[in-house]
Every structure is written in C-alpha cells, then in structure tokens.
Amino acid sequence: MTRTDPRRHIPRTDRLLAVADIRDATHRLGSQTVRAVIVDVQDRARRGELAPERVEATVVDELATRTAASGRRVLNATGVVIHTNLGRAPLSDAATAAVQAAAGYVDVELDLRSGARSRRGATTREALLRACRGAGDALMVNNGAAALVLATTALAAGRDVVISRGEMIEIGAGFRLTDLIASTGARLREVGTTNRTHLRDYADAIASGDVGCVLKVHPSNYRISGFTAEATIAEIAGVTSEHGVPLVADLGSGLLAADPLLPDEPDAASALAAGADLVIASGDKLLGGPQAGILLGDADLVGQLARHPLARAVRADKLALAAMEATLSGPVPPVTAYLHADPATLRARAERLAESVGAIAVGAPAVGVTVVAHDGRVGGGGAPGVPLPGWAVALPEHVAQLLRTGDPAVLPRVHDGACLIDPRCVPEADDHRLAAAMRAALAAGGEVS
Ligand SMILES: *Cc1c(COP(=O)(O)O)cnc(C)c1O
C-alpha cells in the first residue's frame, strides 16, 4: 500500500463503532453481528468495489435492514408457490404476528383462569379439529416426517407396515420414506408392483402377517400412468377394519379439506370419510402454515401416539403452534391466495412491471423486456402435473444473478435462455420494490433493448 493508496482512507473499526447509528445498531443486533458487517464492508472497499468515503454510510445502510440472523428475505419471482429452497410456505401476516406474540412467555401449557397446567397447544388442536371435519382428535408434531416416524413406531415397532411398491417414494434431498419407516424398527411389508397393486395384495398381507398398520402414501411428486391399478382408501379400509388393523394415510401436501383447483390432491377430511383411521399432513405445504406434521383421526389412536415417549422428542414448539392456529383461524394464507391468483390480475401486474423497467412488447421473443404467458407451479412436490396459468416479465438471462444478489434479493426463474419474473408469489405491496430491483439489475447488467 503506497502513501497515496486510497485504501488508506478506509475508516477503522473503532472509528465506525463510535458512529451514533452504528453504536445504536449494536444494542439491537449485538456487537458480533455489527463487527461482521463492518469487516465485510471494509473488505469490499479494500478490493476496490466501494469508495472509502462510502464505507460509513454503507455500514449504516446495511445495519438498518439487518437482523441478528443472517437469513435474507427473498422476493419469490419463480411462480413456484411452495418453494422448498425458500422455506416452503410463507406465513400470513396473522401467523407472523402470532409468532411474535408467542415469542415471550405465553400460556401454551397453562390455564390462566385456574392457574393450573393445561394441555399443551389446546387452542391449536381445536383449530385443527374445526378445519378438518370428521377427525376425532388432532396432534401436531415437528414435521411430516416426524409424524410418520411417530405413527409407525407407536403402531408397528417390531411388526409389519404394509405398503404398496408403487408408493415407496423418495421425496427430495435423498429422503426416502421407506428408509425412515425401516429406521423405526418396523418391518416393511411391500405389496403389489410398481404399477399395479390390488386390494387382494393388501388382504393377503394382512391375513398372513403380524401387521401393525397399513400405510397408504400419496406419491405427491410423481405420477404413474398407463397400465396402472391401485386400491383406494375406501377399499383398503374395508379389509383393515375387518381385521382391526389401523389404516394410516400419508397425504404429503396437506390439504385439510378438498380444493377444486387441485382435484387429484387428497385431503384429510375426504381420507377420513373414506375410512382412514389416521391421516398425516405437512403444515408448510398446501396448508400454507409453519413447518409441522399434523396427525388427525381416531381419538384412541391419536391418544396412543400422544402418550408414546417419542412424542416428546418430536413435539411442536410454541412458535409453530401459534403460527398454525393463526393460519387456520385467520385470513386466507399467502399459499392459498397465490394458488388461486387471477391470471388477468397477474398479467396486469406483469405489464406494469415491464412498463416501469423499459420497452414492452406483449408476446414478443425474450429480447430486452417482454411480457410472456407463464405457468406457475404448486411446488413442494405437490400436484406435479398441474399448471397455474399466469404471466411473467422476460428479461435477458444474465440479469438473473444480479437479481439474486441485489437488494432486495429476487429469485427469478431461468428458463430457455430467459430470466422470467413471475409476480404470482410476490406480495402486490412489494411490486414497487421488485420493479426497483429489476431496474437496478438491468442498469448494472448493461443493455435494455
Ligand atoms: C413432504 C412429505 C413428507 C414429509 O413431510 P415434511 O413436513 O417435509 O417432513 C412425508 N410424506 C409425503 C408423501 C410428503 O410429500
């Protein structure tokens, strides 16, 4: 570094820590977080990415939007409603407020009137029972996988779990349902074939084995077509009820009641009405709530699971219980609104976004800025064949990385050489922030034709 090197002018850490705004941020964020931001901004200045005289203001700006956790908010412009890499379902404002309220001391296991201990999460249980007609009882645990482990352990450890070979699925990140079940000490009893499983396959297994439960899994992330056959829940229930064997249905996505938009997605109320004894659903897929596993069904079975020692290891935390109750009792969660978004409204928003960033030519090829028809997706392994008709702004492909690393961070869909901005899963109130991010990325990336 020479005497005239501009890097000599980068403010030192102790000087920055004495700046009033930065000192105040230390009370809010802790000194470790503040120092990490300072070091990062100083490094950028050393690398020449930032003028030394901009360091102080940049630190102040970054601290203003920081929290003590480093996860960044992302505008989801992919059109994928349940985006696994973005944390699946975004919580509703009502659920977010409930989490905030539950963050302190809260009456999660206390009856304030009597002062006596109460059943944990009783009001969330009531909300689940209101949302799912026909369930005798409900239990919420950490996630869907935990619900499956609890059910198979409590009902079938050391015994058989009967499952169709067509339903032995891998979900994502190498997670196989069958490995999970085998890890509980239950024996997998595979029946049928990949494409065809008949009622008699279940009946034979039940008649000849030591069966703890029959598991019917909805293979939400793939479909088989052609020469196929499966036994329905109602058919299997005819056999299981005769033998006193519990029938457990893992719905995967987690609708509690039927949604006409997704006719092939099973729902808890219908599965119970068809004769399932216990239904397993995920809280943060189609239900649109926090991460959770939901068990609904026969009161004796749910009670048996709730009393099992493993239940304590997979119990839901107070924040998730609060978020779930608010999701069920409050206004429609974002997931539901995004799934049912009106294509005409999406088109108008896409056109406004395109207008605010540059030239617009509806339906033209993806050069510069155009508005194109674009199907959204359910995502999260749900309803893989169902397109959600909508619209997107197409930008040059190279803009995608600038959008992801911009502020706010925007995740677009990169497809066929274009960077697609689908407004479906962006709150409308954030459209101006999205437009500003698009303008900034286009300006940084060069051309708008
Ligand atoms: C997603 C899914 C699960 C696991 O649920 P998590 O809440 O992710 O643990 C279990 N079974 C099926 C069929 C699923 O689709």
The ligand as an SDF file (V2000), in Angstrom:
LIG
                    3D

 15 15  0  0  0  0  0  0  0  0999 V2000
  -43.3470  -33.8710    2.1690 C   0  0  0  0  0  0  0  0  0  0  0  0
  -43.7980  -35.2350    2.5080 C   0  0  0  0  0  0  0  0  0  0  0  0
  -43.4890  -35.8110    3.7550 C   0  0  0  0  0  0  0  0  0  0  0  0
  -42.5910  -35.1420    4.7450 C   0  0  0  0  0  0  0  0  0  0  0  0
  -43.1440  -34.0090    5.2970 O   0  0  0  0  0  0  0  0  0  0  0  0
  -42.1720  -32.9330    5.9630 P   0  0  0  0  0  0  0  0  0  0  0  0
  -43.1320  -31.9910    6.6040 O   0  0  0  0  0  0  0  0  0  0  0  0
  -41.3540  -32.3740    4.8720 O   0  0  0  0  0  0  0  0  0  0  0  0
  -41.3330  -33.6570    6.9490 O   0  0  0  0  0  0  0  0  0  0  0  0
  -43.9560  -37.0710    4.0320 C   0  0  0  0  0  0  0  0  0  0  0  0
  -44.6970  -37.7600    3.1260 N   0  0  0  0  0  0  0  0  0  0  0  0
  -45.0150  -37.2550    1.9250 C   0  0  0  0  0  0  0  0  0  0  0  0
  -45.8430  -38.0670    0.9830 C   0  0  0  0  0  0  0  0  0  0  0  0
  -44.5780  -35.9740    1.5660 C   0  0  0  0  0  0  0  0  0  0  0  0
  -44.8740  -35.4780    0.3640 O   0  0  0  0  0  0  0  0  0  0  0  0
  1  2  1  0
  2  3  1  0
  2 14  2  0
  3  4  1  0
  3 10  2  0
  4  5  1  0
  5  6  1  0
  6  7  2  0
  6  8  1  0
  6  9  1  0
 10 11  1  0
 11 12  2  0
 12 13  1  0
 12 14  1  0
 14 15  1  0
M  END
$$$$
